[in-house]
Amino acid sequence: MEAQMGAGIRSDVCVLGDLVPPYAPTNAARMQLSLGNGWQRRWSAALRFAGDEAIWPVRDLAEAPVFDAEPARTFTWRARQRHRPGLQYMVSTGRLHGFESLEEARLLTALDFLRVIEVLPQPFRLTFEHDGGLSRHVPDFLAVMTDGTRWLFDVRPQALIRSTDALKFAAAGAVAAACGWQYLVVTGWRPHVWSVLDQLSARRRPLDDQLGLQGQLEESANGSSFGDLVASTSLPVVARAHAVHLLWRRRLGVDLGMPLGDTSPIWRGSRHKEQ
């Protein structure tokens, strides 16, 4: 059992970096940035409040009321557009959040699974200097995790990243570091991670447990298979839904790096006995 629990991507203790392949801006992109003396004063971020813009130099951005702001650009829908925008409900925040592509929607699902305190799409419009002059970039999300850390995100499939994108991502990474934030470019997902998160998210909303099945599942979870675990309860058909819900809540654990099925080993998660 311990070998099974130690392998792969443990859903009950994983962090975002475990779920996505690594991405690092190229040295060539970073070397194009104008990061000489005073760059944090010259670079700026535009935030929107009630439709009006306010400009903060990057040196003061960490103190700005970013989460009181509106998205830096509006979400639009039109015929034959090449991206897929929409609104997604997050259990963690209890609200709908905008996204501009299916890849961005997947990141919101992962953030909801990992539990965030707050998420703001399109948080600001960055104006930065580089060898070719001035450029602008709107990062995709800014989030506050449960440990208080702030994460700035860009989302772009690896195959679609061009040199101009790499330059913008390098600039966003420099700004995040200056603010004391973490920065991540989400280029995709490790094998099977997204398919399992998608399955678990079907039971992400609160689930009434009048039959006490969740307690039975948590007490019996010892590395046995998903199928055997639900079969050990007093009402296996209903227990399946509760098992998926507990996996989403991270009160049960599974390997996110493998397809989820009846043979998947399940164990008691790090959030066991969570109220």
C-alpha positions in Angstrom: 0.0 0.0 0.0 2.8 2.5 0.9 4.4 1.9 -2.5 1.2 2.6 -4.3 0.6 5.8 -2.2 4.1 7.1 -2.8 4.1 6.7 -6.6 2.7 9.0 -9.2 0.9 12.3 -8.5 -0.9 12.1 -5.1 -4.2 14.0 -5.5 -4.4 14.6 -1.7 -1.1 16.5 -1.4 -0.2 17.6 -4.9 0.5 21.2 -5.8 0.0 23.0 -9.1 3.6 22.4 -10.2 3.0 18.7 -10.0 0.2 18.9 -12.6 1.7 20.8 -15.5 4.9 20.3 -17.5 7.7 22.8 -16.7 8.1 26.0 -18.8 10.9 28.4 -18.5 11.3 31.6 -20.6 14.4 31.3 -22.8 17.5 33.3 -21.9 17.1 35.0 -25.3 13.7 36.4 -24.3 14.8 37.6 -20.9 17.9 39.2 -22.3 15.7 41.4 -24.5 14.0 43.0 -21.5 15.2 46.4 -20.3 15.9 45.5 -16.6 18.5 48.1 -15.9 18.4 50.6 -13.0 14.9 51.9 -12.3 13.0 49.5 -14.5 10.4 48.9 -11.8 9.6 52.6 -11.9 9.4 52.8 -15.7 7.4 49.6 -16.2 3.7 50.1 -15.3 0.5 48.1 -14.8 -2.9 49.5 -15.7 -5.9 48.4 -13.5 -9.5 49.0 -14.2 -11.9 50.3 -11.5 -15.6 51.0 -12.5 -14.5 51.3 -16.1 -11.7 53.8 -15.5 -8.0 52.9 -15.6 -5.5 53.6 -12.8 -1.7 53.2 -13.5 0.7 51.7 -10.9 4.5 51.5 -11.5 5.6 47.9 -11.0 7.5 48.9 -7.9 4.2 49.6 -6.2 2.0 46.9 -7.8 2.3 44.5 -4.8 0.5 47.1 -2.7 -2.2 47.9 -5.2 -5.8 46.8 -4.5 -5.6 44.3 -7.5 -8.5 42.2 -6.4 -10.8 45.2 -6.2 -10.2 45.7 -9.9 -12.2 44.6 -12.9 -10.7 42.5 -15.8 -8.4 44.6 -17.8 -10.3 43.7 -21.0 -13.8 42.6 -21.6 -14.8 39.1 -22.7 -16.5 39.1 -26.1 -18.4 36.5 -28.1 -18.9 36.6 -31.8 -19.4 34.2 -34.7 -16.4 32.4 -36.1 -14.0 33.5 -33.4 -11.1 31.1 -32.9 -11.1 31.0 -29.2 -13.8 29.8 -26.8 -14.7 32.3 -24.0 -17.1 31.7 -21.2 -17.9 31.8 -17.5 -17.0 29.0 -15.0 -18.3 28.5 -11.5 -15.7 27.8 -8.8 -16.7 26.2 -5.6 -13.7 27.8 -3.9 -14.9 31.3 -4.5 -18.6 30.7 -4.9 -18.7 32.8 -8.0 -18.4 32.7 -11.8 -15.1 33.6 -13.4 -14.4 34.5 -17.0 -12.1 32.6 -19.3 -11.0 33.2 -22.9 -10.3 29.6 -24.0 -10.9 26.0 -23.0 -7.3 25.8 -21.8 -8.0 28.7 -19.4 -11.2 26.9 -18.2 -9.1 23.9 -17.4 -6.7 25.9 -15.3 -9.7 27.3 -13.3 -10.8 23.7 -12.6 -7.4 22.8 -11.4 -7.2 25.9 -9.2 -10.7 25.0 -7.8 -9.4 21.5 -7.0 -6.4 22.9 -5.2 -8.5 25.4 -3.3 -8.0 29.1 -4.0 -9.2 32.1 -1.9 -9.6 34.4 -4.9 -9.1 34.5 -8.7 -9.1 37.5 -11.0 -9.0 37.0 -14.8 -7.1 39.5 -16.9 -5.8 41.3 -13.7 -3.9 44.2 -15.4 -2.3 45.4 -18.6 1.4 45.5 -18.3 3.5 48.0 -20.3 7.2 47.0 -20.4 10.4 47.9 -22.1 12.6 45.7 -24.2 15.3 46.1 -26.9 12.6 46.8 -29.6 10.8 49.5 -27.6 7.6 49.2 -25.6 5.1 46.3 -25.6 2.0 45.4 -23.6 0.7 42.2 -22.1 -2.4 41.2 -20.2 -1.6 38.1 -18.0 -4.5 35.6 -17.9 -5.1 35.2 -14.1 -3.9 36.3 -10.7 -4.9 33.9 -7.9 -4.5 33.8 -4.1 -3.9 30.3 -2.8 -4.9 29.1 0.7 -1.4 29.6 2.1 -1.6 33.3 1.1 0.8 33.1 -1.9 -0.2 35.0 -5.0 0.3 33.3 -8.4 0.3 35.0 -11.8 -0.6 32.8 -14.7 -0.4 32.8 -18.5 -2.0 30.0 -20.5 -0.8 29.0 -23.9 -0.3 25.5 -25.4 3.4 24.8 -26.0 3.0 24.4 -29.7 1.5 27.9 -30.0 4.2 29.9 -28.1 5.9 32.3 -30.5 9.0 34.4 -29.8 6.7 37.4 -29.0 4.8 35.3 -26.5 8.1 34.2 -24.9 9.1 37.8 -24.5 5.8 38.7 -22.8 6.0 35.7 -20.5 9.6 36.7 -19.5 8.3 40.2 -18.7 5.4 38.8 -16.7 7.8 36.6 -14.8 10.0 39.5 -13.9 7.0 41.5 -12.6 5.8 38.6 -10.5 9.3 38.2 -9.0 9.4 42.0 -8.2 6.1 41.7 -6.4 6.9 38.6 -4.5 4.5 36.5 -6.4 4.9 33.1 -8.1 4.6 32.9 -11.9 3.6 30.0 -14.0 3.0 29.5 -17.8 0.5 26.6 -18.2 1.4 25.0 -21.5 -0.6 21.7 -20.9 -1.0 19.0 -18.4 0.9 15.9 -17.4 -0.6 12.6 -18.8 -4.0 11.8 -17.5 -4.2 14.7 -15.0 -6.8 16.7 -16.8 -9.0 13.7 -17.6 -9.1 12.7 -13.9 -9.7 16.3 -12.7 -12.5 16.5 -15.2 -14.1 13.3 -13.8 -13.7 14.6 -10.2 -15.2 18.0 -10.9 -18.5 16.4 -11.8 -19.0 16.0 -8.0 -17.4 19.2 -6.9 -20.5 20.8 -5.3 -21.6 20.0 -1.7 -23.2 16.6 -1.5 -25.7 15.7 1.3 -24.7 12.6 3.2 -27.8 11.5 5.1 -26.7 7.8 5.0 -23.2 8.3 6.4 -21.5 6.9 3.4 -18.6 9.4 3.4 -17.5 8.2 6.9 -17.7 4.6 5.8 -15.5 5.4 2.7 -12.9 7.3 4.7 -12.6 4.7 7.4 -12.3 1.9 4.8 -9.8 3.6 2.4 -6.5 1.7 2.8 -5.1 1.5 -0.7 -7.7 -0.9 -2.0 -9.2 -0.3 -5.4 -12.0 2.2 -6.1 -14.4 -0.7 -6.9 -13.6 -2.6 -3.8 -13.9 0.5 -1.6 -17.4 1.4 -2.8 -18.5 -2.2 -2.6 -17.5 -2.3 1.1 -20.1 0.3 2.0 -23.8 -0.2 2.9 -25.0 1.2 -0.4 -22.4 0.9 -3.2 -24.4 2.5 -6.0 -24.8 5.8 -4.0 -21.3 5.5 -2.5 -19.7 5.9 -5.9 -20.9 9.5 -6.1 -19.7 10.2 -2.6 -16.3 8.6 -3.3 -15.8 11.0 -6.2 -16.8 13.9 -4.1 -14.3 13.0 -1.4 -11.6 12.6 -4.0 -12.4 16.2 -5.2 -12.3 17.4 -1.6 -9.0 15.6 -1.2 -10.3 13.7 1.8 -9.5 10.6 -0.3 -6.5 10.2 -2.5 -5.7 8.8 -5.9 -2.9 8.9 -8.4 -3.7 11.7 -10.9 -1.1 10.4 -13.3 -3.2 7.3 -14.1 -6.8 6.9 -15.5 -9.4 6.8 -12.9 -11.4 3.5 -12.8 -12.5 0.6 -10.6 -9.0 -0.7 -10.3 -7.5 2.6 -9.1 -5.9 2.4 -5.6 -7.7 4.8 -3.2 -6.3 5.9 0.2 -7.3 8.1 3.1 -6.3 11.6 2.1 -4.5 14.5 3.9 -7.9 16.2 4.5 -9.4 13.3 6.4 -11.4 14.4 9.4 -11.7 17.9 7.8 -14.9 19.6 9.0 
